[in-house]
Amino acid sequence: MLLNNRGCLYKNDNIYLLLIINKIKMKCGNVSEALYGLGVIGAIVYFAQHAVGFWAVVLAFFKGIFWPAFAVYKILGLLGL
């Protein structure tokens, strides 16, 4: 039995199935998300270690978040695309 936010039962089995699938997706997550998160944290730490001064640390934080964009830009530049 599944209740909506008003406390009423869902009448359509398709809605019930979609809600179950969404709950499974939310519980399982994705391994690539965890690896990306670790990469971002590692990049922030790396850039912050080489930063001198407050604004350099702030810039290091943004570099750590956006490092995949810089990497893709450099790779595409090397490939000549």
Stockholm file with secondary structure:
# STOCKHOLM 1.0

chainA/1-81         MLLNNRGCLYKNDNIYLLLIINKIKMKCGNVSEALYGLGVIGAIVYFAQHAVGFWAVVLAFFKGIFWPAFAVYKILGLLGL
#=GR chainA/1-81 SS CCBCTTSCBCCCHHHHHHHHHHHHHHHHCCHHHHHHHHHHHHHHHHHHHTCCSHHHHHHHHHHHHHHHHHHHHHHHHHHTC
#=GC SS_cons        CCBCTTSCBCCCHHHHHHHHHHHHHHHHCCHHHHHHHHHHHHHHHHHHHTCCSHHHHHHHHHHHHHHHHHHHHHHHHHHTC
//
